[in-house]
């Protein structure tokens, strides 16, 4: 199989190349930890953890939405990112057990004003509750931040939608969209939505002009448009993006990218990470609109 040039695969973030207020937002399904004897070598956490460490040590996002994180994996990410970063979010199951969708954030750039977690169900206040056709509980984490450099306040939501139930994905998208409306703040959504950019779920998120796809609205791109679930295989250019970063329309999307780089010759997860360089509402970027 022919491999694309590294320039089309790797997200390279150099702060000096971007407007000072730019926030680096990243979403990544890191693949849950499964006992080694139950899975192939490429999927084992002992194989992938060093690769995730290398990736995050280089990329250093301002905001990182993670999916499929078990408690020991969340602790690992915290150790990798170091004391400059903290996280919010708990397990999605009863008593907040099991997989989580934590939001990590750089405390040197962002002040946490508050956060909450809701089940994606008819009873969002009950942890582990299910509705809408999904077998396993689903949830979203919402955190409100103040950007220290500009004073801007905004909401970040991170989620992982159901892979099997189309009805659950649609209802979940509407619930998240309605939550954003209720905050009346600029918002960013990160997540593994298990649906591609031409799906009904995408339409549910974007059709009412509340949210837009940062890949589509970016002034430029850092990489080619890769399918984000290669499942430890070479990714497909122009493929299905099931991992998204969405934003309300008041953000300027400076650049977007999908990191299709291997580390030490192997894949760090079955998903690729997705990136957006966002300029807060009211701030000024340097993009030529004709570059779109």
C-alpha positions in Angstrom: 0.0 0.0 0.0 1.3 3.4 -0.9 1.7 5.8 2.1 1.0 9.5 1.9 3.8 12.0 2.6 4.4 12.7 6.2 3.2 16.3 5.7 -0.3 15.0 4.9 -0.3 12.7 7.9 1.2 14.5 10.9 -0.3 17.3 12.9 2.5 19.7 13.8 1.6 22.5 16.3 4.1 25.3 16.6 2.7 28.1 18.8 4.7 30.8 17.2 3.0 30.2 13.8 -0.5 31.1 15.1 -2.4 34.1 16.6 -1.6 34.4 20.3 -5.2 33.6 21.5 -5.4 30.3 19.6 -6.6 27.3 21.5 -5.5 23.8 20.4 -8.5 21.5 20.8 -8.0 17.8 20.4 -10.4 14.8 20.6 -9.2 11.2 20.8 -10.8 7.8 21.4 -7.8 6.1 23.1 -9.3 2.6 23.0 -10.3 1.1 26.4 -7.9 -1.2 28.2 -8.6 -4.8 27.4 -6.7 -7.7 29.1 -3.8 -8.7 26.9 -4.8 -12.3 26.6 -8.2 -11.3 25.0 -6.8 -9.2 22.2 -4.2 -8.9 19.5 -0.8 -7.4 20.2 -1.6 -4.1 18.4 -4.6 -3.5 20.6 -2.9 -4.2 23.9 -2.5 -1.3 26.3 1.1 -2.3 27.1 1.8 -1.8 23.4 -0.1 1.4 23.0 0.5 3.4 26.2 4.1 4.4 25.3 2.9 5.6 21.9 0.1 7.7 23.4 2.7 9.2 25.8 4.9 10.2 22.8 2.0 11.7 20.9 0.6 13.7 23.8 4.1 14.9 24.8 4.5 16.4 21.4 1.0 17.7 20.8 0.3 19.3 24.2 -3.4 20.3 23.5 -5.0 23.1 25.4 -8.2 21.1 25.6 -8.4 17.3 25.1 -11.6 15.3 25.0 -11.0 11.6 25.5 -13.3 8.7 24.9 -13.2 5.1 26.3 -11.0 6.0 29.2 -11.0 3.6 32.1 -9.8 5.0 35.5 -6.2 3.7 35.1 -6.0 5.2 31.6 -7.3 8.6 32.9 -4.6 8.5 35.6 -2.0 7.7 32.9 -3.0 10.6 30.8 -2.9 12.9 33.8 0.7 11.7 34.5 1.7 12.2 30.8 0.2 15.7 30.6 1.7 16.7 33.9 0.7 19.3 36.6 -0.1 22.0 34.0 -3.2 19.9 33.0 -6.2 18.8 35.0 -9.4 16.9 34.1 -13.1 16.7 34.8 -15.4 13.8 34.1 -16.3 10.4 35.7 -17.4 7.0 34.5 -20.6 6.8 32.6 -22.1 3.8 34.5 -24.0 3.5 37.8 -22.1 5.0 40.6 -19.9 6.7 37.9 -18.1 3.5 37.2 -16.6 2.2 33.9 -15.6 4.1 30.8 -15.4 7.9 31.0 -15.2 10.8 28.6 -13.0 13.2 30.5 -12.0 16.7 29.5 -8.4 17.6 30.1 -7.5 21.3 30.1 -4.3 23.4 30.4 -4.7 25.4 33.6 -2.1 27.9 32.5 -4.5 29.0 29.8 -7.9 28.2 31.2 -9.7 28.7 34.4 -12.4 26.1 35.2 -15.6 27.8 36.3 -17.7 24.7 36.7 -18.6 21.4 35.2 -21.4 18.7 35.1 -22.0 15.3 33.7 -25.4 14.1 32.3 -26.6 10.7 31.2 -27.8 10.7 27.6 -31.3 9.4 28.5 -34.8 10.5 29.5 -33.4 10.8 33.1 -30.1 12.7 32.6 -29.6 13.2 36.3 -29.4 9.4 37.0 -25.9 8.1 36.3 -25.9 4.9 34.2 -29.5 5.4 33.0 -30.3 4.3 29.4 -33.0 5.2 26.9 -33.5 5.6 23.2 -32.3 2.1 22.2 -28.7 2.0 23.5 -27.8 -1.0 25.6 -24.8 0.6 27.4 -25.1 4.0 29.2 -23.9 7.1 27.4 -23.1 10.5 28.8 -21.6 13.9 28.1 -19.3 16.0 30.2 -19.8 19.8 30.0 -17.1 22.2 31.4 -17.3 26.0 31.5 -14.0 27.8 31.2 -12.6 31.3 31.2 -9.8 32.0 28.8 -7.1 33.7 30.9 -5.6 35.7 28.1 -8.8 37.2 26.7 -11.4 36.8 29.5 -13.7 34.9 27.1 -16.1 32.3 28.7 -17.1 29.2 26.8 -18.4 25.7 27.2 -16.7 22.4 26.1 -18.7 19.3 25.8 -17.1 15.8 25.3 -19.1 12.7 24.5 -19.1 9.2 23.0 -22.3 8.2 21.2 -23.7 4.7 20.8 -22.3 2.7 17.9 -25.4 0.5 17.4 -28.5 2.6 17.8 -29.2 5.3 15.3 -32.1 6.5 17.4 -29.8 6.9 20.4 -27.3 8.9 18.4 -30.0 11.2 17.0 -31.6 11.8 20.4 -28.2 12.3 22.0 -27.2 14.9 19.4 -30.4 16.8 20.0 -29.9 16.7 23.8 -26.3 18.1 23.5 -27.5 20.7 21.0 -30.3 21.8 23.4 -27.9 21.9 26.3 -25.6 24.3 24.4 -28.6 26.5 23.6 -29.4 26.7 27.3 -25.9 27.9 28.2 -26.1 30.9 25.9 -22.3 30.7 25.7 -19.9 29.9 22.8 -19.3 26.2 22.8 -17.0 23.4 21.4 -18.1 19.8 21.2 -15.5 17.0 21.0 -16.4 13.3 20.6 -16.5 10.0 19.0 -20.0 10.1 17.5 -19.9 6.8 15.6 -21.4 8.5 12.6 -19.9 10.1 9.5 -20.1 13.6 8.1 -23.0 12.8 5.7 -25.1 11.1 8.4 -28.4 11.9 10.0 -26.5 12.4 13.3 -24.3 15.0 11.7 -27.5 16.8 10.4 -29.0 16.6 13.9 -26.0 18.5 15.3 -25.6 21.1 12.6 -28.9 21.7 10.8 -30.2 24.4 13.2 -27.2 26.6 12.8 -26.2 26.1 16.5 -23.0 24.0 15.6 -20.7 23.7 12.7 -18.1 21.2 11.7 -14.6 22.7 12.3 -13.1 20.7 9.5 -15.5 22.2 7.0 -15.1 25.8 8.2 -11.4 25.8 8.8 -9.4 28.5 7.1 -6.8 25.9 6.3 -5.9 22.3 7.0 -2.8 20.8 8.7 -3.3 17.4 7.1 -5.3 15.5 4.5 -8.8 14.5 5.4 -8.4 11.0 6.8 -11.1 8.5 7.9 -10.7 8.6 11.7 -11.4 4.9 12.4 -8.7 2.9 10.5 -8.7 0.2 13.2 -4.9 -0.2 13.2 -4.7 -0.2 9.4 -3.5 2.5 7.1 -6.1 5.3 7.0 -8.2 6.1 4.0 -7.9 9.6 2.5 -11.3 11.2 2.1 -12.8 8.5 4.4 -15.5 8.6 7.0 -14.8 11.0 9.9 -16.6 9.6 12.9 -14.6 11.6 15.4 -15.5 15.3 15.4 -14.8 18.7 16.8 -17.8 21.0 16.4 -18.1 24.6 17.4 -20.7 27.3 17.6 -20.4 29.8 14.8 -18.8 32.6 16.8 -15.4 30.8 16.9 -12.9 31.3 14.1 -11.4 28.0 13.0 -7.8 28.8 12.1 -6.7 25.3 11.2 -7.9 21.7 11.4 -6.1 18.4 11.1 -6.3 14.6 11.6 -3.2 13.0 13.0 -2.5 9.9 10.9 1.1 9.5 12.2 2.4 6.2 13.6 4.7 6.4 16.6 7.6 3.9 16.7 6.1 2.2 13.7 2.8 1.4 15.3 -0.7 2.8 16.0 -1.4 4.4 19.4 -5.2 3.7 19.1 -7.7 2.2 16.7 -8.9 5.8 16.2 -7.0 8.8 14.9 -6.9 12.0 16.9 -8.7 15.1 15.5 -7.4 18.7 16.0 -8.7 22.2 15.6 -6.9 25.5 16.3 -9.7 27.8 17.4 -9.7 31.6 18.0 -12.2 32.7 20.6 -15.1 34.9 19.7 -14.1 38.6 19.3 -10.4 37.9 18.8 -8.6 38.5 15.5 -6.9 36.0 13.3 -4.7 36.5 10.3 -6.3 34.3 7.8 -7.0 35.4 4.2 -10.7 34.5 3.6 -9.7 33.4 0.1 -7.6 30.6 1.7 -10.9 28.8 2.6 
